[in-house]
Each structure stands twice: as C-alpha cells, then as structure tokens.
C-alpha cells in the first residue's frame, strides 16, 4: 500500500524518524521505492543536479510534470510529491490550485510541495480544501535565492528565527501535512518541531526534525560540490568512471562482446547462406 498523509502524521505521533529522498526519473525512482523509503520528492532541485542550471528558477511546470510522470511510473509504495516550480503558485490561490491539480491529474503524484510560509498560507488552504495534500518548505527556499542573496543558512537572528516559527505555524494552520526545514540552526529546528503538530522534515536542520530529506545525487556521491549538510553513502562517480573505462578498454582490446553477449544465427540459416555464398564467405 502507498504511504498516506495519515501515516506521515503517525510517524510524528509515535516518534518514528523517517526518510524522504528525491528522485527524478523512472529507474532511480524504482530503486528508491524498492528500499521502502516512504516519501519520494520530485524536487525542482532537478534543475541543478540533472539539468545543470545554476538555480531552480529556470525550471518550468512542464519540465516538473515530465519528470514527475517518469517517477510515478517507477513507484508503487511511496508517496510521490511533486514540487511546484518558481512562479507556478505565486500569482494567486487559483493559479496555485490549478498548478497543484496538474501534478495529481497529469503526473500521478499524491501530494505537492511549495516554498514559503505566511506568504503562501492562503494558497495552501485553497489547495488543501480541494483535497490535495500540501508539504510546506521554509528556511533556505532556493526559488528565492536572488532575494536571499545566495544559498545561505536562514534563521540565525532572533527576528528571523521568530519569523520562521510563524511561517511553520501558518503552514500547519493552513492544513499542510508536513514542512521541510532547510538550512536553519538545529536548535531552531528543534523548537519548530516541538511547537507544531505536523512533522518537520529537515535538510541541514539538525537531528531533532521528525524526518530528514536528502537529494539522491548527494547521498550517492554524484555531486561535484556537495552541500555541507549532505553525506555520501556511495561513490557513484568513481564506480561509474571505472565501469566506463573497463568497457571502453575491452572494446579496444576486442574482448567485448564475447559469444555470451552475441546473438547466434540459426544453423539452417547458416547452411542456406553457405549454399548461396559458398562456405568460405562465412569463415
Ligand atoms: O527541490 C528539492 O529537491 C527540495 C529538497 C532539497 C527539499 O526542495
């Protein structure tokens, strides 16, 4: 059975820590889903880690829907959460609802995520009232990188910390089922986690959050400049480079493919060809 928002709420009630991971395509989504990770986010971080942009701002809703469809085709158990990209929900609550609806109707997602707190609370309530689960995202909100002056940690002053607590409370009151806390001090994340009754999911927000999220390419060791808060659990780049070198070397040496990787011709066809061309032609 697929993860539901009630189960996510239960994780917090029972004090069960849970993991969320990003996935951007069918093959990796299948792999992640097979491990039992309950939440898969098709994050707009794909703009940076998959498409090579400098930020998430160039990512459009069509690009997000394209990747969300691929992920949904690979997932059977996890909840798939589609990330609303830059300016697809800022105009007004109706635009936000229409964008959110596309992720469920056209791309097979079960929930959406959007960035912002008090400023998006009206959009969150409108989307939730129409039956679409919403995950919030506060702290370092990458779609506001130009306003924030870079990919910088947030909530370091008393005023910012207070504002972030208000943002989290506004999201919970608007009906969000969980909220991502990105790049904020661990103590602040702990306070927010204690003050709201929906699960917090941290990334660079310390160990007290109810759950944690990471970008898949960071935990696989694929990123050129991994963020400080990430940890590589594998060495994908080295493994891939070695596999590519081994393959190219075998091709150059003529040791790949062997008979095992080749298709054999039916003996009757060989006999017919020999008759037609002479046996010397088939040596
Ligand atoms: O886009 C994304 O992948 C995200 C996560 C890092 C939370 O927003």
Boltz pocket constraint, residues with backbone or C-beta under 6 A from the ligand:
constraints:
  - pocket:
      binder: B
      contacts: [[A, 22], [A, 41], [A, 42], [A, 43], [A, 44], [A, 45], [A, 46], [A, 83], [A, 137], [A, 180], [A, 203], [A, 213], [A, 214], [A, 215]]
      max_distance: 6.0
